[in-house]
Amino acid sequence: PISFENVELLERAMESCIKLQPFVVDAKVRIDRGKLREKSSSFGYTSLDAEMLFAEVVVRVEGREVKAILRWDEILRYPMMNVVYEAKR
């Protein structure tokens, strides 16, 4: 379950877990507070779902760096990841 009491803790935990992966140099996770509010039950919590997530990941491999963003696509009704930039380091 997720609530306003633990949303920041969950964001940081997800970032920490992503950063454990090889080649990941940075990660940011945001959970949409508006959607959390909409979906929360009368008990003040709900289950995390893909519509609530926004994630940004930077990966560096063999001198190349790629930044990708995961976000919910309303038209496709599916989370999509897109490469934002690629650079040589």
PDB file of N, CA, C and O in Angstrom:
ATOM      1  N   PRO A   1       0.823  -1.210   0.000  1.00  0.00           N
ATOM      2  CA  PRO A   1       0.000   0.000   0.000  1.00  0.00           C
ATOM      3  C   PRO A   1       0.861   1.266   0.000  1.00  0.00           C
ATOM      4  O   PRO A   1       1.994   1.268   0.481  1.00  0.00           O
ATOM      5  N   ILE A   2       0.302   2.320  -0.543  1.00  0.00           N
ATOM      6  CA  ILE A   2       0.967   3.618  -0.579  1.00  0.00           C
ATOM      7  C   ILE A   2       0.003   4.684  -0.079  1.00  0.00           C
ATOM      8  O   ILE A   2      -1.197   4.646  -0.353  1.00  0.00           O
ATOM      9  N   SER A   3       0.569   5.646   0.671  1.00  0.00           N
ATOM     10  CA  SER A   3      -0.228   6.755   1.195  1.00  0.00           C
ATOM     11  C   SER A   3       0.642   8.006   1.199  1.00  0.00           C
ATOM     12  O   SER A   3       1.822   7.957   0.855  1.00  0.00           O
ATOM     13  N   PHE A   4       0.048   9.119   1.590  1.00  0.00           N
ATOM     14  CA  PHE A   4       0.830  10.347   1.691  1.00  0.00           C
ATOM     15  C   PHE A   4       1.890  10.243   2.789  1.00  0.00           C
ATOM     16  O   PHE A   4       2.872  10.985   2.778  1.00  0.00           O
ATOM     17  N   GLU A   5       1.692   9.331   3.727  1.00  0.00           N
ATOM     18  CA  GLU A   5       2.663   9.146   4.808  1.00  0.00           C
ATOM     19  C   GLU A   5       3.955   8.483   4.334  1.00  0.00           C
ATOM     20  O   GLU A   5       5.021   8.730   4.897  1.00  0.00           O
ATOM     21  N   ASN A   6       3.867   7.640   3.299  1.00  0.00           N
ATOM     22  CA  ASN A   6       5.068   6.912   2.882  1.00  0.00           C
ATOM     23  C   ASN A   6       5.475   7.159   1.430  1.00  0.00           C
ATOM     24  O   ASN A   6       6.386   6.495   0.934  1.00  0.00           O
ATOM     25  N   VAL A   7       4.831   8.089   0.740  1.00  0.00           N
ATOM     26  CA  VAL A   7       5.105   8.293  -0.683  1.00  0.00           C
ATOM     27  C   VAL A   7       6.557   8.712  -0.933  1.00  0.00           C
ATOM     28  O   VAL A   7       7.190   8.194  -1.853  1.00  0.00           O
ATOM     29  N   GLU A   8       7.089   9.629  -0.142  1.00  0.00           N
ATOM     30  CA  GLU A   8       8.481  10.059  -0.340  1.00  0.00           C
ATOM     31  C   GLU A   8       9.454   8.928  -0.027  1.00  0.00           C
ATOM     32  O   GLU A   8      10.455   8.757  -0.722  1.00  0.00           O
ATOM     33  N   LEU A   9       9.166   8.171   0.998  1.00  0.00           N
ATOM     34  CA  LEU A   9      10.004   7.024   1.352  1.00  0.00           C
ATOM     35  C   LEU A   9      10.038   6.011   0.205  1.00  0.00           C
ATOM     36  O   LEU A   9      11.095   5.469  -0.118  1.00  0.00           O
ATOM     37  N   LEU A  10       8.886   5.759  -0.403  1.00  0.00           N
ATOM     38  CA  LEU A  10       8.825   4.823  -1.522  1.00  0.00           C
ATOM     39  C   LEU A  10       9.583   5.356  -2.738  1.00  0.00           C
ATOM     40  O   LEU A  10      10.271   4.593  -3.416  1.00  0.00           O
ATOM     41  N   GLU A  11       9.465   6.652  -3.020  1.00  0.00           N
ATOM     42  CA  GLU A  11      10.225   7.249  -4.128  1.00  0.00           C
ATOM     43  C   GLU A  11      11.722   7.050  -3.925  1.00  0.00           C
ATOM     44  O   GLU A  11      12.421   6.616  -4.841  1.00  0.00           O
ATOM     45  N   ARG A  12      12.220   7.366  -2.721  1.00  0.00           N
ATOM     46  CA  ARG A  12      13.655   7.217  -2.443  1.00  0.00           C
ATOM     47  C   ARG A  12      14.080   5.757  -2.505  1.00  0.00           C
ATOM     48  O   ARG A  12      15.161   5.454  -3.010  1.00  0.00           O
ATOM     49  N   ALA A  13      13.246   4.840  -1.998  1.00  0.00           N
ATOM     50  CA  ALA A  13      13.585   3.415  -2.036  1.00  0.00           C
ATOM     51  C   ALA A  13      13.676   2.913  -3.474  1.00  0.00           C
ATOM     52  O   ALA A  13      14.581   2.148  -3.806  1.00  0.00           O
ATOM     53  N   MET A  14      12.754   3.332  -4.322  1.00  0.00           N
ATOM     54  CA  MET A  14      12.788   2.920  -5.727  1.00  0.00           C
ATOM     55  C   MET A  14      14.035   3.470  -6.417  1.00  0.00           C
ATOM     56  O   MET A  14      14.686   2.761  -7.184  1.00  0.00           O
ATOM     57  N   GLU A  15      14.367   4.734  -6.145  1.00  0.00           N
ATOM     58  CA  GLU A  15      15.591   5.321  -6.710  1.00  0.00           C
ATOM     59  C   GLU A  15      16.817   4.527  -6.279  1.00  0.00           C
ATOM     60  O   GLU A  15      17.683   4.213  -7.095  1.00  0.00           O
ATOM     61  N   SER A  16      16.882   4.211  -5.008  1.00  0.00           N
ATOM     62  CA  SER A  16      18.016   3.470  -4.465  1.00  0.00           C
ATOM     63  C   SER A  16      18.157   2.102  -5.134  1.00  0.00           C
ATOM     64  O   SER A  16      19.266   1.679  -5.459  1.00  0.00           O
ATOM     65  N   CYS A  17      17.049   1.421  -5.334  1.00  0.00           N
ATOM     66  CA  CYS A  17      17.079   0.104  -5.978  1.00  0.00           C
ATOM     67  C   CYS A  17      17.497   0.199  -7.437  1.00  0.00           C
ATOM     68  O   CYS A  17      18.259  -0.641  -7.917  1.00  0.00           O
ATOM     69  N   ILE A  18      17.009   1.208  -8.147  1.00  0.00           N
ATOM     70  CA  ILE A  18      17.394   1.391  -9.552  1.00  0.00           C
ATOM     71  C   ILE A  18      18.891   1.647  -9.649  1.00  0.00           C
ATOM     72  O   ILE A  18      19.556   1.119 -10.541  1.00  0.00           O
ATOM     73  N   LYS A  19      19.426   2.458  -8.733  1.00  0.00           N
ATOM     74  CA  LYS A  19      20.849   2.812  -8.764  1.00  0.00           C
ATOM     75  C   LYS A  19      21.764   1.624  -8.472  1.00  0.00           C
ATOM     76  O   LYS A  19      22.961   1.693  -8.751  1.00  0.00           O
ATOM     77  N   LEU A  20      21.230   0.546  -7.921  1.00  0.00           N
ATOM     78  CA  LEU A  20      22.025  -0.660  -7.684  1.00  0.00           C
ATOM     79  C   LEU A  20      22.363  -1.385  -8.978  1.00  0.00           C
ATOM     80  O   LEU A  20      23.319  -2.159  -9.021  1.00  0.00           O
ATOM     81  N   GLN A  21      21.599  -1.148 -10.022  1.00  0.00           N
ATOM     82  CA  GLN A  21      21.804  -1.832 -11.297  1.00  0.00           C
ATOM     83  C   GLN A  21      23.107  -1.379 -11.952  1.00  0.00           C
ATOM     84  O   GLN A  21      23.486  -0.212 -11.847  1.00  0.00           O
ATOM     85  N   PRO A  22      23.789  -2.299 -12.626  1.00  0.00           N
ATOM     86  CA  PRO A  22      25.031  -1.926 -13.314  1.00  0.00           C
ATOM     87  C   PRO A  22      24.794  -0.793 -14.314  1.00  0.00           C
ATOM     88  O   PRO A  22      23.769  -0.748 -14.994  1.00  0.00           O
ATOM     89  N   PHE A  23      25.757   0.113 -14.386  1.00  0.00           N
ATOM     90  CA  PHE A  23      25.798   1.216 -15.346  1.00  0.00           C
ATOM     91  C   PHE A  23      24.847   2.372 -15.044  1.00  0.00           C
ATOM     92  O   PHE A  23      24.934   3.408 -15.703  1.00  0.00           O
ATOM     93  N   VAL A  24      23.958   2.238 -14.090  1.00  0.00           N
ATOM     94  CA  VAL A  24      23.055   3.342 -13.747  1.00  0.00           C
ATOM     95  C   VAL A  24      23.831   4.359 -12.924  1.00  0.00           C
ATOM     96  O   VAL A  24      24.410   4.018 -11.893  1.00  0.00           O
ATOM     97  N   VAL A  25      23.845   5.615 -13.381  1.00  0.00           N
ATOM     98  CA  VAL A  25      24.561   6.664 -12.659  1.00  0.00           C
ATOM     99  C   VAL A  25      23.613   7.614 -11.932  1.00  0.00           C
ATOM    100  O   VAL A  25      24.034   8.331 -11.024  1.00  0.00           O
ATOM    101  N   ASP A  26      22.344   7.626 -12.320  1.00  0.00           N
ATOM    102  CA  ASP A  26      21.377   8.465 -11.615  1.00  0.00           C
ATOM    103  C   ASP A  26      19.972   7.943 -11.872  1.00  0.00           C
ATOM    104  O   ASP A  26      19.699   7.339 -12.909  1.00  0.00           O
ATOM    105  N   ALA A  27      19.090   8.183 -10.917  1.00  0.00           N
ATOM    106  CA  ALA A  27      17.686   7.796 -11.054  1.00  0.00           C
ATOM    107  C   ALA A  27      16.837   8.727 -10.206  1.00  0.00           C
ATOM    108  O   ALA A  27      17.201   9.080  -9.084  1.00  0.00           O
ATOM    109  N   LYS A  28      15.713   9.111 -10.757  1.00  0.00           N
ATOM    110  CA  LYS A  28      14.741   9.926 -10.026  1.00  0.00           C
ATOM    111  C   LYS A  28      13.371   9.299 -10.235  1.00  0.00           C
ATOM    112  O   LYS A  28      13.014   8.931 -11.354  1.00  0.00           O
ATOM    113  N   VAL A  29      12.612   9.181  -9.164  1.00  0.00           N
ATOM    114  CA  VAL A  29      11.266   8.620  -9.235  1.00  0.00           C
ATOM    115  C   VAL A  29      10.308   9.600  -8.581  1.00  0.00           C
ATOM    116  O   VAL A  29      10.572  10.117  -7.495  1.00  0.00           O
ATOM    117  N   ARG A  30       9.199   9.846  -9.254  1.00  0.00           N
ATOM    118  CA  ARG A  30       8.148  10.694  -8.697  1.00  0.00           C
ATOM    119  C   ARG A  30       6.828   9.940  -8.787  1.00  0.00           C
ATOM    120  O   ARG A  30       6.540   9.277  -9.783  1.00  0.00           O
ATOM    121  N   ILE A  31       6.044  10.053  -7.745  1.00  0.00           N
ATOM    122  CA  ILE A  31       4.707   9.470  -7.713  1.00  0.00           C
ATOM    123  C   ILE A  31       3.725  10.631  -7.718  1.00  0.00           C
ATOM    124  O   ILE A  31       3.804  11.525  -6.876  1.00  0.00           O
ATOM    125  N   ASP A  32       2.807  10.612  -8.663  1.00  0.00           N
ATOM    126  CA  ASP A  32       1.845  11.696  -8.864  1.00  0.00           C
ATOM    127  C   ASP A  32       0.921  11.819  -7.649  1.00  0.00           C
ATOM    128  O   ASP A  32       0.100  10.941  -7.383  1.00  0.00           O
ATOM    129  N   ARG A  33       1.071  12.924  -6.922  1.00  0.00           N
ATOM    130  CA  ARG A  33       0.273  13.129  -5.709  1.00  0.00           C
ATOM    131  C   ARG A  33      -1.213  13.293  -6.024  1.00  0.00           C
ATOM    132  O   ARG A  33      -2.062  12.870  -5.239  1.00  0.00           O
ATOM    133  N   GLY A  34      -1.532  13.903  -7.167  1.00  0.00           N
ATOM    134  CA  GLY A  34      -2.936  14.066  -7.557  1.00  0.00           C
ATOM    135  C   GLY A  34      -3.613  12.725  -7.779  1.00  0.00           C
ATOM    136  O   GLY A  34      -4.733  12.501  -7.321  1.00  0.00           O
ATOM    137  N   LYS A  35      -2.927  11.836  -8.483  1.00  0.00           N
ATOM    138  CA  LYS A  35      -3.492  10.503  -8.727  1.00  0.00           C
ATOM    139  C   LYS A  35      -3.540   9.692  -7.440  1.00  0.00           C
ATOM    140  O   LYS A  35      -4.453   8.892  -7.237  1.00  0.00           O
ATOM    141  N   LEU A  36      -2.562   9.898  -6.577  1.00  0.00           N
ATOM    142  CA  LEU A  36      -2.579   9.232  -5.276  1.00  0.00           C
ATOM    143  C   LEU A  36      -3.812   9.669  -4.486  1.00  0.00           C
ATOM    144  O   LEU A  36      -4.490   8.844  -3.874  1.00  0.00           O
ATOM    145  N   ARG A  37      -4.093  10.953  -4.504  1.00  0.00           N
ATOM    146  CA  ARG A  37      -5.268  11.488  -3.803  1.00  0.00           C
ATOM    147  C   ARG A  37      -6.553  10.894  -4.394  1.00  0.00           C
ATOM    148  O   ARG A  37      -7.436  10.457  -3.656  1.00  0.00           O
ATOM    149  N   GLU A  38      -6.650  10.883  -5.733  1.00  0.00           N
ATOM    150  CA  GLU A  38      -7.840  10.352  -6.423  1.00  0.00           C
ATOM    151  C   GLU A  38      -8.112   8.903  -6.061  1.00  0.00           C
ATOM    152  O   GLU A  38      -9.261   8.519  -5.842  1.00  0.00           O
ATOM    153  N   LYS A  39      -7.064   8.101  -5.999  1.00  0.00           N
ATOM    154  CA  LYS A  39      -7.224   6.658  -5.847  1.00  0.00           C
ATOM    155  C   LYS A  39      -7.225   6.179  -4.393  1.00  0.00           C
ATOM    156  O   LYS A  39      -7.517   5.014  -4.123  1.00  0.00           O
ATOM    157  N   SER A  40      -6.897   7.074  -3.459  1.00  0.00           N
ATOM    158  CA  SER A  40      -6.836   6.661  -2.054  1.00  0.00           C
ATOM    159  C   SER A  40      -8.213   6.277  -1.532  1.00  0.00           C
ATOM    160  O   SER A  40      -9.213   6.932  -1.826  1.00  0.00           O
ATOM    161  N   SER A  41      -8.242   5.216  -0.765  1.00  0.00           N
ATOM    162  CA  SER A  41      -9.491   4.740  -0.169  1.00  0.00           C
ATOM    163  C   SER A  41      -9.857   5.597   1.039  1.00  0.00           C
ATOM    164  O   SER A  41      -9.133   6.522   1.408  1.00  0.00           O
ATOM    165  N   SER A  42     -10.970   5.279   1.631  1.00  0.00           N
ATOM    166  CA  SER A  42     -11.392   5.993   2.844  1.00  0.00           C
ATOM    167  C   SER A  42     -10.422   5.741   4.002  1.00  0.00           C
ATOM    168  O   SER A  42     -10.455   6.448   5.009  1.00  0.00           O
ATOM    169  N   PHE A  43      -9.563   4.739   3.855  1.00  0.00           N
ATOM    170  CA  PHE A  43      -8.553   4.451   4.869  1.00  0.00           C
ATOM    171  C   PHE A  43      -7.253   5.217   4.622  1.00  0.00           C
ATOM    172  O   PHE A  43      -6.315   5.128   5.414  1.00  0.00           O
ATOM    173  N   GLY A  44      -7.201   5.977   3.510  1.00  0.00           N
ATOM    174  CA  GLY A  44      -6.050   6.836   3.254  1.00  0.00           C
ATOM    175  C   GLY A  44      -4.906   6.207   2.483  1.00  0.00           C
ATOM    176  O   GLY A  44      -3.807   6.762   2.452  1.00  0.00           O
ATOM    177  N   TYR A  45      -5.138   5.058   1.859  1.00  0.00           N
ATOM    178  CA  TYR A  45      -4.075   4.452   1.067  1.00  0.00           C
ATOM    179  C   TYR A  45      -4.654   3.769  -0.163  1.00  0.00           C
ATOM    180  O   TYR A  45      -5.868   3.607  -0.289  1.00  0.00           O
ATOM    181  N   THR A  46      -3.765   3.372  -1.068  1.00  0.00           N
ATOM    182  CA  THR A  46      -4.139   2.643  -2.280  1.00  0.00           C
ATOM    183  C   THR A  46      -2.954   1.788  -2.708  1.00  0.00           C
ATOM    184  O   THR A  46      -1.928   1.758  -2.028  1.00  0.00           O
ATOM    185  N   SER A  47      -3.090   1.103  -3.818  1.00  0.00           N
ATOM    186  CA  SER A  47      -1.975   0.347  -4.399  1.00  0.00           C
ATOM    187  C   SER A  47      -1.290   1.212  -5.445  1.00  0.00           C
ATOM    188  O   SER A  47      -1.948   1.948  -6.182  1.00  0.00           O
ATOM    189  N   LEU A  48       0.015   1.122  -5.506  1.00  0.00           N
ATOM    190  CA  LEU A  48       0.766   1.842  -6.524  1.00  0.00           C
ATOM    191  C   LEU A  48       0.445   1.236  -7.881  1.00  0.00           C
ATOM    192  O   LEU A  48       0.440   0.015  -8.034  1.00  0.00           O
ATOM    193  N   ASP A  49       0.175   2.091  -8.872  1.00  0.00           N
ATOM    194  CA  ASP A  49       0.013   1.576 -10.228  1.00  0.00           C
ATOM    195  C   ASP A  49       0.779   2.446 -11.213  1.00  0.00           C
ATOM    196  O   ASP A  49       1.214   3.549 -10.882  1.00  0.00           O
ATOM    197  N   ALA A  50       0.934   1.939 -12.414  1.00  0.00           N
ATOM    198  CA  ALA A  50       1.782   2.579 -13.424  1.00  0.00           C
ATOM    199  C   ALA A  50       1.350   4.001 -13.760  1.00  0.00           C
ATOM    200  O   ALA A  50       2.190   4.827 -14.117  1.00  0.00           O
ATOM    201  N   GLU A  51       0.063   4.302 -13.655  1.00  0.00           N
ATOM    202  CA  GLU A  51      -0.421   5.650 -13.958  1.00  0.00           C
ATOM    203  C   GLU A  51       0.192   6.705 -13.041  1.00  0.00           C
ATOM    204  O   GLU A  51       0.263   7.877 -13.409  1.00  0.00           O
ATOM    205  N   MET A  52       0.625   6.306 -11.876  1.00  0.00           N
ATOM    206  CA  MET A  52       1.149   7.247 -10.883  1.00  0.00           C
ATOM    207  C   MET A  52       2.637   7.531 -11.045  1.00  0.00           C
ATOM    208  O   MET A  52       3.148   8.485 -10.458  1.00  0.00           O
ATOM    209  N   LEU A  53       3.342   6.719 -11.833  1.00  0.00           N
ATOM    210  CA  LEU A  53       4.805   6.778 -11.858  1.00  0.00           C
ATOM    211  C   LEU A  53       5.394   7.672 -12.939  1.00  0.00           C
ATOM    212  O   LEU A  53       4.908   7.730 -14.069  1.00  0.00           O
ATOM    213  N   PHE A  54       6.454   8.362 -12.553  1.00  0.00           N
ATOM    214  CA  PHE A  54       7.330   9.086 -13.471  1.00  0.00           C
ATOM    215  C   PHE A  54       8.737   8.741 -13.016  1.00  0.00           C
ATOM    216  O   PHE A  54       9.083   8.935 -11.851  1.00  0.00           O
ATOM    217  N   ALA A  55       9.547   8.231 -13.929  1.00  0.00           N
ATOM    218  CA  ALA A  55      10.920   7.868 -13.567  1.00  0.00           C
ATOM    219  C   ALA A  55      11.887   8.363 -14.628  1.00  0.00           C
ATOM    220  O   ALA A  55      11.587   8.378 -15.822  1.00  0.00           O
ATOM    221  N   GLU A  56      13.052   8.764 -14.153  1.00  0.00           N
ATOM    222  CA  GLU A  56      14.115   9.253 -15.027  1.00  0.00           C
ATOM    223  C   GLU A  56      15.369   8.464 -14.669  1.00  0.00           C
ATOM    224  O   GLU A  56      15.726   8.364 -13.495  1.00  0.00           O
ATOM    225  N   VAL A  57      16.040   7.902 -15.676  1.00  0.00           N
ATOM    226  CA  VAL A  57      17.219   7.077 -15.441  1.00  0.00           C
ATOM    227  C   VAL A  57      18.343   7.529 -16.365  1.00  0.00           C
ATOM    228  O   VAL A  57      18.123   7.770 -17.552  1.00  0.00           O
ATOM    229  N   VAL A  58      19.551   7.643 -15.813  1.00  0.00           N
ATOM    230  CA  VAL A  58      20.736   7.946 -16.611  1.00  0.00           C
ATOM    231  C   VAL A  58      21.664   6.740 -16.516  1.00  0.00           C
ATOM    232  O   VAL A  58      22.006   6.281 -15.426  1.00  0.00           O
ATOM    233  N   VAL A  59      22.065   6.236 -17.688  1.00  0.00           N
ATOM    234  CA  VAL A  59      22.917   5.054 -17.777  1.00  0.00           C
ATOM    235  C   VAL A  59      24.173   5.426 -18.556  1.00  0.00           C
ATOM    236  O   VAL A  59      24.094   6.117 -19.572  1.00  0.00           O
ATOM    237  N   ARG A  60      25.332   4.971 -18.080  1.00  0.00           N
ATOM    238  CA  ARG A  60      26.599   5.230 -18.771  1.00  0.00           C
ATOM    239  C   ARG A  60      27.296   3.891 -19.050  1.00  0.00           C
ATOM    240  O   ARG A  60      27.545   3.101 -18.139  1.00  0.00           O
ATOM    241  N   VAL A  61      27.601   3.659 -20.333  1.00  0.00           N
ATOM    242  CA  VAL A  61      28.274   2.426 -20.755  1.00  0.00           C
ATOM    243  C   VAL A  61      29.305   2.777 -21.816  1.00  0.00           C
ATOM    244  O   VAL A  61      28.984   3.426 -22.812  1.00  0.00           O
ATOM    245  N   GLU A  62      30.543   2.347 -21.600  1.00  0.00           N
ATOM    246  CA  GLU A  62      31.615   2.514 -22.580  1.00  0.00           C
ATOM    247  C   GLU A  62      31.667   3.921 -23.182  1.00  0.00           C
ATOM    248  O   GLU A  62      31.729   4.085 -24.401  1.00  0.00           O
ATOM    249  N   GLY A  63      31.639   4.917 -22.319  1.00  0.00           N
ATOM    250  CA  GLY A  63      31.788   6.295 -22.774  1.00  0.00           C
ATOM    251  C   GLY A  63      30.535   6.937 -23.340  1.00  0.00           C
ATOM    252  O   GLY A  63      30.585   8.085 -23.782  1.00  0.00           O
ATOM    253  N   ARG A  64      29.436   6.243 -23.339  1.00  0.00           N
ATOM    254  CA  ARG A  64      28.173   6.819 -23.807  1.00  0.00           C
ATOM    255  C   ARG A  64      27.213   6.929 -22.633  1.00  0.00           C
ATOM    256  O   ARG A  64      27.142   6.059 -21.766  1.00  0.00           O
ATOM    257  N   GLU A  65      26.477   8.033 -22.643  1.00  0.00           N
ATOM    258  CA  GLU A  65      25.498   8.263 -21.586  1.00  0.00           C
ATOM    259  C   GLU A  65      24.126   8.454 -22.220  1.00  0.00           C
ATOM    260  O   GLU A  65      23.976   9.184 -23.200  1.00  0.00           O
ATOM    261  N   VAL A  66      23.137   7.791 -21.652  1.00  0.00           N
ATOM    262  CA  VAL A  66      21.767   7.873 -22.147  1.00  0.00           C
ATOM    263  C   VAL A  66      20.851   8.214 -20.984  1.00  0.00           C
ATOM    264  O   VAL A  66      20.966   7.658 -19.891  1.00  0.00           O
ATOM    265  N   LYS A  67      19.937   9.142 -21.246  1.00  0.00           N
ATOM    266  CA  LYS A  67      18.913   9.487 -20.264  1.00  0.00           C
ATOM    267  C   LYS A  67      17.569   9.063 -20.837  1.00  0.00           C
ATOM    268  O   LYS A  67      17.240   9.387 -21.978  1.00  0.00           O
ATOM    269  N   ALA A  68      16.793   8.334 -20.035  1.00  0.00           N
ATOM    270  CA  ALA A  68      15.480   7.869 -20.466  1.00  0.00           C
ATOM    271  C   ALA A  68      14.438   8.241 -19.415  1.00  0.00           C
ATOM    272  O   ALA A  68      14.732   8.328 -18.223  1.00  0.00           O
ATOM    273  N   ILE A  69      13.221   8.456 -19.889  1.00  0.00           N
ATOM    274  CA  ILE A  69      12.115   8.819 -19.005  1.00  0.00           C
ATOM    275  C   ILE A  69      10.978   7.824 -19.192  1.00  0.00           C
ATOM    276  O   ILE A  69      10.595   7.496 -20.315  1.00  0.00           O
ATOM    277  N   LEU A  70      10.449   7.350 -18.070  1.00  0.00           N
ATOM    278  CA  LEU A  70       9.271   6.484 -18.060  1.00  0.00           C
ATOM    279  C   LEU A  70       8.104   7.319 -17.568  1.00  0.00           C
ATOM    280  O   LEU A  70       8.171   7.925 -16.499  1.00  0.00           O
ATOM    281  N   ARG A  71       7.033   7.348 -18.352  1.00  0.00           N
ATOM    282  CA  ARG A  71       5.830   8.071 -17.919  1.00  0.00           C
ATOM    283  C   ARG A  71       4.605   7.414 -18.534  1.00  0.00           C
ATOM    284  O   ARG A  71       4.693   6.700 -19.532  1.00  0.00           O
ATOM    285  N   TRP A  72       3.483   7.670 -17.924  1.00  0.00           N
ATOM    286  CA  TRP A  72       2.211   7.122 -18.371  1.00  0.00           C
ATOM    287  C   TRP A  72       1.760   7.832 -19.640  1.00  0.00           C
ATOM    288  O   TRP A  72       1.774   9.061 -19.708  1.00  0.00           O
ATOM    289  N   ASP A  73       1.360   7.058 -20.645  1.00  0.00           N
ATOM    290  CA  ASP A  73       0.825   7.605 -21.888  1.00  0.00           C
ATOM    291  C   ASP A  73      -0.694   7.446 -21.857  1.00  0.00           C
ATOM    292  O   ASP A  73      -1.209   6.330 -21.920  1.00  0.00           O
ATOM    293  N   GLU A  74      -1.398   8.559 -21.762  1.00  0.00           N
ATOM    294  CA  GLU A  74      -2.863   8.528 -21.666  1.00  0.00           C
ATOM    295  C   GLU A  74      -3.511   7.941 -22.914  1.00  0.00           C
ATOM    296  O   GLU A  74      -4.521   7.245 -22.813  1.00  0.00           O
ATOM    297  N   ILE A  75      -2.949   8.209 -24.084  1.00  0.00           N
ATOM    298  CA  ILE A  75      -3.540   7.698 -25.326  1.00  0.00           C
ATOM    299  C   ILE A  75      -3.413   6.180 -25.402  1.00  0.00           C
ATOM    300  O   ILE A  75      -4.382   5.487 -25.711  1.00  0.00           O
ATOM    301  N   LEU A  76      -2.225   5.668 -25.123  1.00  0.00           N
ATOM    302  CA  LEU A  76      -1.993   4.222 -25.173  1.00  0.00           C
ATOM    303  C   LEU A  76      -2.461   3.502 -23.912  1.00  0.00           C
ATOM    304  O   LEU A  76      -2.629   2.282 -23.906  1.00  0.00           O
ATOM    305  N   ARG A  77      -2.673   4.282 -22.834  1.00  0.00           N
ATOM    306  CA  ARG A  77      -3.047   3.722 -21.530  1.00  0.00           C
ATOM    307  C   ARG A  77      -2.005   2.692 -21.077  1.00  0.00           C
ATOM    308  O   ARG A  77      -2.329   1.588 -20.640  1.00  0.00           O
ATOM    309  N   TYR A  78      -0.727   3.115 -21.204  1.00  0.00           N
ATOM    310  CA  TYR A  78       0.392   2.222 -20.913  1.00  0.00           C
ATOM    311  C   TYR A  78       1.609   3.065 -20.550  1.00  0.00           C
ATOM    312  O   TYR A  78       1.775   4.157 -21.094  1.00  0.00           O
ATOM    313  N   PRO A  79       2.469   2.589 -19.643  1.00  0.00           N
ATOM    314  CA  PRO A  79       3.693   3.338 -19.342  1.00  0.00           C
ATOM    315  C   PRO A  79       4.706   3.177 -20.480  1.00  0.00           C
ATOM    316  O   PRO A  79       4.988   2.059 -20.910  1.00  0.00           O
ATOM    317  N   MET A  80       5.241   4.276 -20.955  1.00  0.00           N
ATOM    318  CA  MET A  80       6.193   4.256 -22.067  1.00  0.00           C
ATOM    319  C   MET A  80       7.524   4.844 -21.617  1.00  0.00           C
ATOM    320  O   MET A  80       7.564   5.826 -20.876  1.00  0.00           O
ATOM    321  N   MET A  81       8.614   4.228 -22.073  1.00  0.00           N
ATOM    322  CA  MET A  81       9.941   4.766 -21.790  1.00  0.00           C
ATOM    323  C   MET A  81      10.520   5.312 -23.087  1.00  0.00           C
ATOM    324  O   MET A  81      10.499   4.645 -24.121  1.00  0.00           O
ATOM    325  N   ASN A  82      11.037   6.533 -23.017  1.00  0.00           N
ATOM    326  CA  ASN A  82      11.637   7.187 -24.173  1.00  0.00           C
ATOM    327  C   ASN A  82      13.034   7.665 -23.832  1.00  0.00           C
ATOM    328  O   ASN A  82      13.289   8.135 -22.723  1.00  0.00           O
ATOM    329  N   VAL A  83      13.940   7.540 -24.799  1.00  0.00           N
ATOM    330  CA  VAL A  83      15.282   8.087 -24.641  1.00  0.00           C
ATOM    331  C   VAL A  83      15.195   9.585 -24.881  1.00  0.00           C
ATOM    332  O   VAL A  83      14.683  10.028 -25.909  1.00  0.00           O
ATOM    333  N   VAL A  84      15.699  10.367 -23.927  1.00  0.00           N
ATOM    334  CA  VAL A  84      15.648  11.822 -24.005  1.00  0.00           C
ATOM    335  C   VAL A  84      16.904  12.357 -24.673  1.00  0.00           C
ATOM    336  O   VAL A  84      16.832  13.265 -25.502  1.00  0.00           O
ATOM    337  N   TYR A  85      18.058  11.795 -24.314  1.00  0.00           N
ATOM    338  CA  TYR A  85      19.297  12.208 -24.979  1.00  0.00           C
ATOM    339  C   TYR A  85      20.334  11.101 -24.908  1.00  0.00           C
ATOM    340  O   TYR A  85      20.270  10.201 -24.070  1.00  0.00           O
ATOM    341  N   GLU A  86      21.290  11.203 -25.817  1.00  0.00           N
ATOM    342  CA  GLU A  86      22.442  10.316 -25.818  1.00  0.00           C
ATOM    343  C   GLU A  86      23.661  11.193 -26.045  1.00  0.00           C
ATOM    344  O   GLU A  86      23.645  12.076 -26.901  1.00  0.00           O
ATOM    345  N   ALA A  87      24.708  10.952 -25.285  1.00  0.00           N
ATOM    346  CA  ALA A  87      25.921  11.765 -25.416  1.00  0.00           C
ATOM    347  C   ALA A  87      27.156  10.899 -25.208  1.00  0.00           C
ATOM    348  O   ALA A  87      27.121   9.914 -24.469  1.00  0.00           O
ATOM    349  N   LYS A  88      28.248  11.278 -25.868  1.00  0.00           N
ATOM    350  CA  LYS A  88      29.539  10.635 -25.624  1.00  0.00           C
ATOM    351  C   LYS A  88      30.175  11.324 -24.439  1.00  0.00           C
ATOM    352  O   LYS A  88      30.037  12.535 -24.269  1.00  0.00           O
ATOM    353  N   ARG A  89      30.867  10.563 -23.625  1.00  0.00           N
ATOM    354  CA  ARG A  89      31.559  11.124 -22.458  1.00  0.00           C
ATOM    355  C   ARG A  89      33.029  10.927 -22.611  1.00  0.00           C
ATOM    356  O   ARG A  89      33.799  11.326 -21.738  1.00  0.00           O
TER     357      ARG A  89
END
